[in-house]
Amino acid sequence: MSTANTVYDEHEGRLATITTIAIEAKAVTRSGSKAEINPTNDQDAEKLVYARAFQAWAEGRIDGNAEDIFEAVQEILEI
């Protein structure tokens, strides 16, 4: 597997995990078709997503560095 594929796969894995965290925190919702997610613009829920994402990273459940996690959370919350 090439380095580009590995980096892409790691990013996609981060996004999938953080999307799950964001849905559980009610910071985003799935559309009726479940193909799209939409932000709820709930600031408390967004703070919870950051906290839970960094906790998952600290526990080794999400790969990457702190900047990767921060950028992935932003990407999910800004959809």
PyMOL Python script that loads the backbone (N, CA, C, O; Angstrom):
from pymol import cmd

cmd.read_pdbstr("""\
ATOM      1  N   MET A   1       0.857  -1.172   0.000  1.00  0.00           N
ATOM      2  CA  MET A   1       0.000   0.000   0.000  1.00  0.00           C
ATOM      3  C   MET A   1       0.901   1.232   0.000  1.00  0.00           C
ATOM      4  O   MET A   1       1.896   1.276   0.723  1.00  0.00           O
ATOM      5  N   SER A   2       0.557   2.218  -0.799  1.00  0.00           N
ATOM      6  CA  SER A   2       1.372   3.425  -0.881  1.00  0.00           C
ATOM      7  C   SER A   2       1.158   4.305   0.343  1.00  0.00           C
ATOM      8  O   SER A   2       0.175   4.167   1.072  1.00  0.00           O
ATOM      9  N   THR A   3       2.105   5.211   0.546  1.00  0.00           N
ATOM     10  CA  THR A   3       2.013   6.147   1.663  1.00  0.00           C
ATOM     11  C   THR A   3       0.769   7.007   1.546  1.00  0.00           C
ATOM     12  O   THR A   3       0.108   7.289   2.546  1.00  0.00           O
ATOM     13  N   ALA A   4       0.445   7.426   0.327  1.00  0.00           N
ATOM     14  CA  ALA A   4      -0.745   8.262   0.115  1.00  0.00           C
ATOM     15  C   ALA A   4      -2.008   7.521   0.536  1.00  0.00           C
ATOM     16  O   ALA A   4      -2.891   8.108   1.161  1.00  0.00           O
ATOM     17  N   ASN A   5      -2.100   6.247   0.202  1.00  0.00           N
ATOM     18  CA  ASN A   5      -3.274   5.460   0.595  1.00  0.00           C
ATOM     19  C   ASN A   5      -3.341   5.305   2.107  1.00  0.00           C
ATOM     20  O   ASN A   5      -4.424   5.372   2.689  1.00  0.00           O
ATOM     21  N   THR A   6      -2.205   5.101   2.741  1.00  0.00           N
ATOM     22  CA  THR A   6      -2.181   4.947   4.193  1.00  0.00           C
ATOM     23  C   THR A   6      -2.644   6.226   4.873  1.00  0.00           C
ATOM     24  O   THR A   6      -3.460   6.177   5.794  1.00  0.00           O
ATOM     25  N   VAL A   7      -2.134   7.365   4.432  1.00  0.00           N
ATOM     26  CA  VAL A   7      -2.532   8.654   5.001  1.00  0.00           C
ATOM     27  C   VAL A   7      -4.020   8.873   4.784  1.00  0.00           C
ATOM     28  O   VAL A   7      -4.719   9.315   5.696  1.00  0.00           O
ATOM     29  N   TYR A   8      -4.512   8.572   3.592  1.00  0.00           N
ATOM     30  CA  TYR A   8      -5.935   8.730   3.282  1.00  0.00           C
ATOM     31  C   TYR A   8      -6.782   7.815   4.171  1.00  0.00           C
ATOM     32  O   TYR A   8      -7.793   8.245   4.727  1.00  0.00           O
ATOM     33  N   ASP A   9      -6.369   6.566   4.301  1.00  0.00           N
ATOM     34  CA  ASP A   9      -7.121   5.616   5.121  1.00  0.00           C
ATOM     35  C   ASP A   9      -7.153   6.044   6.587  1.00  0.00           C
ATOM     36  O   ASP A   9      -8.182   5.923   7.250  1.00  0.00           O
ATOM     37  N   GLU A  10      -6.019   6.547   7.093  1.00  0.00           N
ATOM     38  CA  GLU A  10      -5.986   7.032   8.477  1.00  0.00           C
ATOM     39  C   GLU A  10      -6.936   8.213   8.655  1.00  0.00           C
ATOM     40  O   GLU A  10      -7.649   8.299   9.655  1.00  0.00           O
ATOM     41  N   HIS A  11      -6.943   9.120   7.679  1.00  0.00           N
ATOM     42  CA  HIS A  11      -7.831  10.291   7.747  1.00  0.00           C
ATOM     43  C   HIS A  11      -9.293   9.847   7.725  1.00  0.00           C
ATOM     44  O   HIS A  11     -10.106  10.332   8.513  1.00  0.00           O
ATOM     45  N   GLU A  12      -9.617   8.945   6.841  1.00  0.00           N
ATOM     46  CA  GLU A  12     -10.993   8.449   6.754  1.00  0.00           C
ATOM     47  C   GLU A  12     -11.407   7.745   8.043  1.00  0.00           C
ATOM     48  O   GLU A  12     -12.548   7.882   8.483  1.00  0.00           O
ATOM     49  N   GLY A  13     -10.503   7.003   8.642  1.00  0.00           N
ATOM     50  CA  GLY A  13     -10.793   6.349   9.917  1.00  0.00           C
ATOM     51  C   GLY A  13     -11.058   7.363  11.018  1.00  0.00           C
ATOM     52  O   GLY A  13     -11.973   7.191  11.823  1.00  0.00           O
ATOM     53  N   ARG A  14     -10.247   8.432  11.053  1.00  0.00           N
ATOM     54  CA  ARG A  14     -10.476   9.511  12.027  1.00  0.00           C
ATOM     55  C   ARG A  14     -11.841  10.126  11.821  1.00  0.00           C
ATOM     56  O   ARG A  14     -12.590  10.322  12.778  1.00  0.00           O
ATOM     57  N   LEU A  15     -12.173  10.435  10.565  1.00  0.00           N
ATOM     58  CA  LEU A  15     -13.463  11.062  10.271  1.00  0.00           C
ATOM     59  C   LEU A  15     -14.625  10.165  10.686  1.00  0.00           C
ATOM     60  O   LEU A  15     -15.615  10.647  11.237  1.00  0.00           O
ATOM     61  N   ALA A  16     -14.511   8.876  10.426  1.00  0.00           N
ATOM     62  CA  ALA A  16     -15.588   7.947  10.780  1.00  0.00           C
ATOM     63  C   ALA A  16     -15.778   7.887  12.294  1.00  0.00           C
ATOM     64  O   ALA A  16     -16.908   7.922  12.781  1.00  0.00           O
ATOM     65  N   THR A  17     -14.684   7.798  13.031  1.00  0.00           N
ATOM     66  CA  THR A  17     -14.775   7.734  14.490  1.00  0.00           C
ATOM     67  C   THR A  17     -15.330   9.033  15.058  1.00  0.00           C
ATOM     68  O   THR A  17     -16.185   9.014  15.944  1.00  0.00           O
ATOM     69  N   ILE A  18     -14.845  10.158  14.550  1.00  0.00           N
ATOM     70  CA  ILE A  18     -15.304  11.448  15.064  1.00  0.00           C
ATOM     71  C   ILE A  18     -16.743  11.726  14.648  1.00  0.00           C
ATOM     72  O   ILE A  18     -17.479  12.380  15.387  1.00  0.00           O
ATOM     73  N   THR A  19     -17.154  11.247  13.495  1.00  0.00           N
ATOM     74  CA  THR A  19     -18.557  11.389  13.100  1.00  0.00           C
ATOM     75  C   THR A  19     -19.453  10.642  14.079  1.00  0.00           C
ATOM     76  O   THR A  19     -20.503  11.150  14.473  1.00  0.00           O
ATOM     77  N   THR A  20     -19.050   9.458  14.465  1.00  0.00           N
ATOM     78  CA  THR A  20     -19.815   8.689  15.448  1.00  0.00           C
ATOM     79  C   THR A  20     -19.890   9.443  16.773  1.00  0.00           C
ATOM     80  O   THR A  20     -20.951   9.518  17.392  1.00  0.00           O
ATOM     81  N   ILE A  21     -18.765   9.997  17.200  1.00  0.00           N
ATOM     82  CA  ILE A  21     -18.745  10.781  18.436  1.00  0.00           C
ATOM     83  C   ILE A  21     -19.685  11.977  18.316  1.00  0.00           C
ATOM     84  O   ILE A  21     -20.432  12.278  19.247  1.00  0.00           O
ATOM     85  N   ALA A  22     -19.649  12.660  17.172  1.00  0.00           N
ATOM     86  CA  ALA A  22     -20.480  13.852  16.965  1.00  0.00           C
ATOM     87  C   ALA A  22     -21.972  13.507  16.949  1.00  0.00           C
ATOM     88  O   ALA A  22     -22.790  14.275  17.456  1.00  0.00           O
ATOM     89  N   ILE A  23     -22.324  12.375  16.379  1.00  0.00           N
ATOM     90  CA  ILE A  23     -23.724  11.949  16.373  1.00  0.00           C
ATOM     91  C   ILE A  23     -24.171  11.620  17.797  1.00  0.00           C
ATOM     92  O   ILE A  23     -25.257  12.019  18.216  1.00  0.00           O
ATOM     93  N   GLU A  24     -23.335  10.894  18.538  1.00  0.00           N
ATOM     94  CA  GLU A  24     -23.672  10.542  19.923  1.00  0.00           C
ATOM     95  C   GLU A  24     -23.816  11.788  20.794  1.00  0.00           C
ATOM     96  O   GLU A  24     -24.649  11.820  21.700  1.00  0.00           O
ATOM     97  N   ALA A  25     -23.002  12.820  20.520  1.00  0.00           N
ATOM     98  CA  ALA A  25     -23.051  14.064  21.297  1.00  0.00           C
ATOM     99  C   ALA A  25     -24.161  14.997  20.814  1.00  0.00           C
ATOM    100  O   ALA A  25     -24.402  16.051  21.403  1.00  0.00           O
ATOM    101  N   LYS A  26     -24.827  14.597  19.740  1.00  0.00           N
ATOM    102  CA  LYS A  26     -25.913  15.385  19.135  1.00  0.00           C
ATOM    103  C   LYS A  26     -25.417  16.727  18.575  1.00  0.00           C
ATOM    104  O   LYS A  26     -26.137  17.725  18.571  1.00  0.00           O
ATOM    105  N   ALA A  27     -24.156  16.714  18.100  1.00  0.00           N
ATOM    106  CA  ALA A  27     -23.586  17.894  17.442  1.00  0.00           C
ATOM    107  C   ALA A  27     -23.912  17.876  15.953  1.00  0.00           C
ATOM    108  O   ALA A  27     -23.900  18.915  15.293  1.00  0.00           O
ATOM    109  N   VAL A  28     -24.202  16.688  15.430  1.00  0.00           N
ATOM    110  CA  VAL A  28     -24.644  16.534  14.042  1.00  0.00           C
ATOM    111  C   VAL A  28     -25.776  15.516  14.023  1.00  0.00           C
ATOM    112  O   VAL A  28     -25.912  14.696  14.931  1.00  0.00           O
ATOM    113  N   THR A  29     -26.575  15.585  12.985  1.00  0.00           N
ATOM    114  CA  THR A  29     -27.643  14.607  12.797  1.00  0.00           C
ATOM    115  C   THR A  29     -27.533  14.019  11.398  1.00  0.00           C
ATOM    116  O   THR A  29     -27.005  14.656  10.486  1.00  0.00           O
ATOM    117  N   ARG A  30     -28.022  12.823  11.238  1.00  0.00           N
ATOM    118  CA  ARG A  30     -28.069  12.194   9.912  1.00  0.00           C
ATOM    119  C   ARG A  30     -29.369  12.570   9.226  1.00  0.00           C
ATOM    120  O   ARG A  30     -30.418  12.684   9.860  1.00  0.00           O
ATOM    121  N   SER A  31     -29.280  12.760   7.925  1.00  0.00           N
ATOM    122  CA  SER A  31     -30.485  13.049   7.152  1.00  0.00           C
ATOM    123  C   SER A  31     -31.335  11.783   7.072  1.00  0.00           C
ATOM    124  O   SER A  31     -30.887  10.702   7.453  1.00  0.00           O
ATOM    125  N   GLY A  32     -32.527  11.920   6.588  1.00  0.00           N
ATOM    126  CA  GLY A  32     -33.435  10.782   6.476  1.00  0.00           C
ATOM    127  C   GLY A  32     -32.846   9.643   5.676  1.00  0.00           C
ATOM    128  O   GLY A  32     -33.087   8.478   5.992  1.00  0.00           O
ATOM    129  N   SER A  33     -32.079   9.954   4.645  1.00  0.00           N
ATOM    130  CA  SER A  33     -31.460   8.918   3.817  1.00  0.00           C
ATOM    131  C   SER A  33     -30.176   8.391   4.437  1.00  0.00           C
ATOM    132  O   SER A  33     -29.600   7.424   3.939  1.00  0.00           O
ATOM    133  N   LYS A  34     -29.722   9.013   5.515  1.00  0.00           N
ATOM    134  CA  LYS A  34     -28.490   8.664   6.224  1.00  0.00           C
ATOM    135  C   LYS A  34     -27.256   8.852   5.354  1.00  0.00           C
ATOM    136  O   LYS A  34     -26.171   8.413   5.734  1.00  0.00           O
ATOM    137  N   ALA A  35     -27.393   9.491   4.201  1.00  0.00           N
ATOM    138  CA  ALA A  35     -26.251   9.745   3.337  1.00  0.00           C
ATOM    139  C   ALA A  35     -25.529  11.027   3.721  1.00  0.00           C
ATOM    140  O   ALA A  35     -24.353  11.200   3.401  1.00  0.00           O
ATOM    141  N   GLU A  36     -26.226  11.921   4.403  1.00  0.00           N
ATOM    142  CA  GLU A  36     -25.640  13.203   4.771  1.00  0.00           C
ATOM    143  C   GLU A  36     -25.741  13.411   6.277  1.00  0.00           C
ATOM    144  O   GLU A  36     -26.636  12.891   6.943  1.00  0.00           O
ATOM    145  N   ILE A  37     -24.790  14.192   6.789  1.00  0.00           N
ATOM    146  CA  ILE A  37     -24.915  14.631   8.170  1.00  0.00           C
ATOM    147  C   ILE A  37     -25.007  16.146   8.167  1.00  0.00           C
ATOM    148  O   ILE A  37     -24.420  16.818   7.319  1.00  0.00           O
ATOM    149  N   ASN A  38     -25.745  16.665   9.117  1.00  0.00           N
ATOM    150  CA  ASN A  38     -25.971  18.099   9.205  1.00  0.00           C
ATOM    151  C   ASN A  38     -25.646  18.582  10.611  1.00  0.00           C
ATOM    152  O   ASN A  38     -26.043  17.953  11.591  1.00  0.00           O
ATOM    153  N   PRO A  39     -24.923  19.702  10.717  1.00  0.00           N
ATOM    154  CA  PRO A  39     -24.601  20.223  12.046  1.00  0.00           C
ATOM    155  C   PRO A  39     -25.843  20.746  12.746  1.00  0.00           C
ATOM    156  O   PRO A  39     -26.765  21.239  12.096  1.00  0.00           O
ATOM    157  N   THR A  40     -25.871  20.640  14.068  1.00  0.00           N
ATOM    158  CA  THR A  40     -26.991  21.163  14.849  1.00  0.00           C
ATOM    159  C   THR A  40     -26.700  22.565  15.368  1.00  0.00           C
ATOM    160  O   THR A  40     -27.591  23.244  15.879  1.00  0.00           O
ATOM    161  N   ASN A  41     -25.429  23.001  15.230  1.00  0.00           N
ATOM    162  CA  ASN A  41     -24.990  24.313  15.711  1.00  0.00           C
ATOM    163  C   ASN A  41     -25.209  24.478  17.210  1.00  0.00           C
ATOM    164  O   ASN A  41     -25.481  25.580  17.686  1.00  0.00           O
ATOM    165  N   ASP A  42     -25.090  23.386  17.947  1.00  0.00           N
ATOM    166  CA  ASP A  42     -25.192  23.387  19.405  1.00  0.00           C
ATOM    167  C   ASP A  42     -23.776  23.494  19.960  1.00  0.00           C
ATOM    168  O   ASP A  42     -23.015  22.528  19.899  1.00  0.00           O
ATOM    169  N   GLN A  43     -23.416  24.649  20.498  1.00  0.00           N
ATOM    170  CA  GLN A  43     -22.047  24.881  20.963  1.00  0.00           C
ATOM    171  C   GLN A  43     -21.632  23.938  22.086  1.00  0.00           C
ATOM    172  O   GLN A  43     -20.480  23.508  22.134  1.00  0.00           O
ATOM    173  N   ASP A  44     -22.545  23.615  22.979  1.00  0.00           N
ATOM    174  CA  ASP A  44     -22.214  22.679  24.060  1.00  0.00           C
ATOM    175  C   ASP A  44     -21.910  21.293  23.502  1.00  0.00           C
ATOM    176  O   ASP A  44     -20.978  20.629  23.956  1.00  0.00           O
ATOM    177  N   ALA A  45     -22.690  20.859  22.528  1.00  0.00           N
ATOM    178  CA  ALA A  45     -22.458  19.554  21.900  1.00  0.00           C
ATOM    179  C   ALA A  45     -21.131  19.555  21.145  1.00  0.00           C
ATOM    180  O   ALA A  45     -20.410  18.558  21.152  1.00  0.00           O
ATOM    181  N   GLU A  46     -20.810  20.667  20.498  1.00  0.00           N
ATOM    182  CA  GLU A  46     -19.544  20.768  19.767  1.00  0.00           C
ATOM    183  C   GLU A  46     -18.355  20.674  20.724  1.00  0.00           C
ATOM    184  O   GLU A  46     -17.364  20.013  20.415  1.00  0.00           O
ATOM    185  N   LYS A  47     -18.448  21.328  21.876  1.00  0.00           N
ATOM    186  CA  LYS A  47     -17.380  21.240  22.875  1.00  0.00           C
ATOM    187  C   LYS A  47     -17.199  19.795  23.325  1.00  0.00           C
ATOM    188  O   LYS A  47     -16.076  19.328  23.516  1.00  0.00           O
ATOM    189  N   LEU A  48     -18.305  19.105  23.490  1.00  0.00           N
ATOM    190  CA  LEU A  48     -18.260  17.709  23.905  1.00  0.00           C
ATOM    191  C   LEU A  48     -17.566  16.844  22.849  1.00  0.00           C
ATOM    192  O   LEU A  48     -16.830  15.918  23.189  1.00  0.00           O
ATOM    193  N   VAL A  49     -17.800  17.144  21.581  1.00  0.00           N
ATOM    194  CA  VAL A  49     -17.150  16.395  20.504  1.00  0.00           C
ATOM    195  C   VAL A  49     -15.633  16.566  20.591  1.00  0.00           C
ATOM    196  O   VAL A  49     -14.890  15.588  20.509  1.00  0.00           O
ATOM    197  N   TYR A  50     -15.176  17.812  20.757  1.00  0.00           N
ATOM    198  CA  TYR A  50     -13.733  18.040  20.895  1.00  0.00           C
ATOM    199  C   TYR A  50     -13.180  17.252  22.077  1.00  0.00           C
ATOM    200  O   TYR A  50     -12.156  16.579  21.956  1.00  0.00           O
ATOM    201  N   ALA A  51     -13.852  17.335  23.211  1.00  0.00           N
ATOM    202  CA  ALA A  51     -13.374  16.640  24.416  1.00  0.00           C
ATOM    203  C   ALA A  51     -13.328  15.135  24.209  1.00  0.00           C
ATOM    204  O   ALA A  51     -12.337  14.490  24.551  1.00  0.00           O
ATOM    205  N   ARG A  52     -14.390  14.573  23.654  1.00  0.00           N
ATOM    206  CA  ARG A  52     -14.436  13.123  23.455  1.00  0.00           C
ATOM    207  C   ARG A  52     -13.447  12.667  22.389  1.00  0.00           C
ATOM    208  O   ARG A  52     -12.853  11.596  22.516  1.00  0.00           O
ATOM    209  N   ALA A  53     -13.266  13.464  21.344  1.00  0.00           N
ATOM    210  CA  ALA A  53     -12.313  13.102  20.288  1.00  0.00           C
ATOM    211  C   ALA A  53     -10.891  13.085  20.840  1.00  0.00           C
ATOM    212  O   ALA A  53     -10.129  12.158  20.565  1.00  0.00           O
ATOM    213  N   PHE A  54     -10.532  14.101  21.612  1.00  0.00           N
ATOM    214  CA  PHE A  54      -9.193  14.118  22.184  1.00  0.00           C
ATOM    215  C   PHE A  54      -9.012  13.030  23.238  1.00  0.00           C
ATOM    216  O   PHE A  54      -7.912  12.500  23.395  1.00  0.00           O
ATOM    217  N   GLN A  55     -10.071  12.696  23.954  1.00  0.00           N
ATOM    218  CA  GLN A  55      -9.991  11.588  24.914  1.00  0.00           C
ATOM    219  C   GLN A  55      -9.766  10.271  24.167  1.00  0.00           C
ATOM    220  O   GLN A  55      -8.947   9.452  24.586  1.00  0.00           O
ATOM    221  N   ALA A  56     -10.487  10.067  23.068  1.00  0.00           N
ATOM    222  CA  ALA A  56     -10.304   8.857  22.265  1.00  0.00           C
ATOM    223  C   ALA A  56      -8.882   8.802  21.699  1.00  0.00           C
ATOM    224  O   ALA A  56      -8.278   7.732  21.630  1.00  0.00           O
ATOM    225  N   TRP A  57      -8.358   9.947  21.300  1.00  0.00           N
ATOM    226  CA  TRP A  57      -6.987  10.018  20.793  1.00  0.00           C
ATOM    227  C   TRP A  57      -6.007   9.655  21.912  1.00  0.00           C
ATOM    228  O   TRP A  57      -5.071   8.887  21.691  1.00  0.00           O
ATOM    229  N   ALA A  58      -6.218  10.204  23.106  1.00  0.00           N
ATOM    230  CA  ALA A  58      -5.337   9.923  24.243  1.00  0.00           C
ATOM    231  C   ALA A  58      -5.369   8.445  24.614  1.00  0.00           C
ATOM    232  O   ALA A  58      -4.370   7.893  25.075  1.00  0.00           O
ATOM    233  N   GLU A  59      -6.514   7.809  24.413  1.00  0.00           N
ATOM    234  CA  GLU A  59      -6.662   6.381  24.717  1.00  0.00           C
ATOM    235  C   GLU A  59      -6.151   5.493  23.584  1.00  0.00           C
ATOM    236  O   GLU A  59      -6.134   4.270  23.715  1.00  0.00           O
ATOM    237  N   GLY A  60      -5.734   6.103  22.473  1.00  0.00           N
ATOM    238  CA  GLY A  60      -5.204   5.337  21.353  1.00  0.00           C
ATOM    239  C   GLY A  60      -6.257   4.801  20.403  1.00  0.00           C
ATOM    240  O   GLY A  60      -5.952   3.954  19.563  1.00  0.00           O
ATOM    241  N   ARG A  61      -7.490   5.274  20.515  1.00  0.00           N
ATOM    242  CA  ARG A  61      -8.562   4.794  19.635  1.00  0.00           C
ATOM    243  C   ARG A  61      -8.624   5.566  18.329  1.00  0.00           C
ATOM    244  O   ARG A  61      -9.311   5.146  17.398  1.00  0.00           O
ATOM    245  N   ILE A  62      -7.911   6.702  18.244  1.00  0.00           N
ATOM    246  CA  ILE A  62      -7.834   7.481  17.013  1.00  0.00           C
ATOM    247  C   ILE A  62      -6.359   7.743  16.745  1.00  0.00           C
ATOM    248  O   ILE A  62      -5.631   8.196  17.628  1.00  0.00           O
ATOM    249  N   ASP A  63      -5.921   7.454  15.512  1.00  0.00           N
ATOM    250  CA  ASP A  63      -4.534   7.695  15.126  1.00  0.00           C
ATOM    251  C   ASP A  63      -4.336   9.141  14.707  1.00  0.00           C
ATOM    252  O   ASP A  63      -5.289   9.845  14.370  1.00  0.00           O
ATOM    253  N   GLY A  64      -3.095   9.565  14.734  1.00  0.00           N
ATOM    254  CA  GLY A  64      -2.739  10.901  14.275  1.00  0.00           C
ATOM    255  C   GLY A  64      -2.143  11.719  15.395  1.00  0.00           C
ATOM    256  O   GLY A  64      -1.863  11.213  16.482  1.00  0.00           O
ATOM    257  N   ASN A  65      -1.952  13.001  15.108  1.00  0.00           N
ATOM    258  CA  ASN A  65      -1.440  13.903  16.136  1.00  0.00           C
ATOM    259  C   ASN A  65      -2.554  14.880  16.524  1.00  0.00           C
ATOM    260  O   ASN A  65      -3.656  14.822  15.978  1.00  0.00           O
ATOM    261  N   ALA A  66      -2.261  15.768  17.459  1.00  0.00           N
ATOM    262  CA  ALA A  66      -3.284  16.685  17.964  1.00  0.00           C
ATOM    263  C   ALA A  66      -3.871  17.545  16.845  1.00  0.00           C
ATOM    264  O   ALA A  66      -5.075  17.796  16.817  1.00  0.00           O
ATOM    265  N   GLU A  67      -3.030  17.987  15.936  1.00  0.00           N
ATOM    266  CA  GLU A  67      -3.516  18.810  14.825  1.00  0.00           C
ATOM    267  C   GLU A  67      -4.451  18.010  13.920  1.00  0.00           C
ATOM    268  O   GLU A  67      -5.460  18.536  13.452  1.00  0.00           O
ATOM    269  N   ASP A  68      -4.122  16.745  13.672  1.00  0.00           N
ATOM    270  CA  ASP A  68      -4.992  15.883  12.864  1.00  0.00           C
ATOM    271  C   ASP A  68      -6.376  15.768  13.492  1.00  0.00           C
ATOM    272  O   ASP A  68      -7.391  15.843  12.800  1.00  0.00           O
ATOM    273  N   ILE A  69      -6.404  15.584  14.807  1.00  0.00           N
ATOM    274  CA  ILE A  69      -7.681  15.431  15.513  1.00  0.00           C
ATOM    275  C   ILE A  69      -8.475  16.719  15.437  1.00  0.00           C
ATOM    276  O   ILE A  69      -9.665  16.704  15.123  1.00  0.00           O
ATOM    277  N   PHE A  70      -7.820  17.836  15.725  1.00  0.00           N
ATOM    278  CA  PHE A  70      -8.487  19.134  15.693  1.00  0.00           C
ATOM    279  C   PHE A  70      -9.081  19.397  14.312  1.00  0.00           C
ATOM    280  O   PHE A  70     -10.241  19.793  14.201  1.00  0.00           O
ATOM    281  N   GLU A  71      -8.293  19.181  13.260  1.00  0.00           N
ATOM    282  CA  GLU A  71      -8.768  19.431  11.902  1.00  0.00           C
ATOM    283  C   GLU A  71      -9.913  18.497  11.516  1.00  0.00           C
ATOM    284  O   GLU A  71     -10.843  18.911  10.824  1.00  0.00           O
ATOM    285  N   ALA A  72      -9.851  17.257  11.954  1.00  0.00           N
ATOM    286  CA  ALA A  72     -10.921  16.303  11.640  1.00  0.00           C
ATOM    287  C   ALA A  72     -12.221  16.710  12.332  1.00  0.00           C
ATOM    288  O   ALA A  72     -13.291  16.640  11.727  1.00  0.00           O
ATOM    289  N   VAL A  73     -12.136  17.135  13.591  1.00  0.00           N
ATOM    290  CA  VAL A  73     -13.335  17.587  14.304  1.00  0.00           C
ATOM    291  C   VAL A  73     -13.916  18.794  13.582  1.00  0.00           C
ATOM    292  O   VAL A  73     -15.126  18.857  13.364  1.00  0.00           O
ATOM    293  N   GLN A  74     -13.081  19.745  13.210  1.00  0.00           N
ATOM    294  CA  GLN A  74     -13.563  20.919  12.480  1.00  0.00           C
ATOM    295  C   GLN A  74     -14.245  20.513  11.186  1.00  0.00           C
ATOM    296  O   GLN A  74     -15.300  21.046  10.841  1.00  0.00           O
ATOM    297  N   GLU A  75     -13.648  19.572  10.469  1.00  0.00           N
ATOM    298  CA  GLU A  75     -14.227  19.119   9.204  1.00  0.00           C
ATOM    299  C   GLU A  75     -15.618  18.533   9.416  1.00  0.00           C
ATOM    300  O   GLU A  75     -16.529  18.818   8.639  1.00  0.00           O
ATOM    301  N   ILE A  76     -15.795  17.729  10.442  1.00  0.00           N
ATOM    302  CA  ILE A  76     -17.087  17.114  10.716  1.00  0.00           C
ATOM    303  C   ILE A  76     -18.115  18.178  11.144  1.00  0.00           C
ATOM    304  O   ILE A  76     -19.258  18.157  10.688  1.00  0.00           O
ATOM    305  N   LEU A  77     -17.710  19.084  12.001  1.00  0.00           N
ATOM    306  CA  LEU A  77     -18.662  20.073  12.528  1.00  0.00           C
ATOM    307  C   LEU A  77     -19.015  21.158  11.521  1.00  0.00           C
ATOM    308  O   LEU A  77     -20.029  21.837  11.685  1.00  0.00           O
ATOM    309  N   GLU A  78     -18.209  21.336  10.490  1.00  0.00           N
ATOM    310  CA  GLU A  78     -18.456  22.379   9.494  1.00  0.00           C
ATOM    311  C   GLU A  78     -19.135  21.864   8.239  1.00  0.00           C
ATOM    312  O   GLU A  78     -19.261  22.600   7.261  1.00  0.00           O
ATOM    313  N   ILE A  79     -19.565  20.636   8.248  1.00  0.00           N
ATOM    314  CA  ILE A  79     -20.201  20.057   7.059  1.00  0.00           C
ATOM    315  C   ILE A  79     -21.477  20.798   6.755  1.00  0.00           C
ATOM    316  O   ILE A  79     -22.167  20.468   5.791  1.00  0.00           O
TER     317      ILE A  79
END
""", "prot")
cmd.dss("prot")
cmd.show_as("cartoon", "prot")
cmd.util.cbc("prot")
cmd.orient("prot")
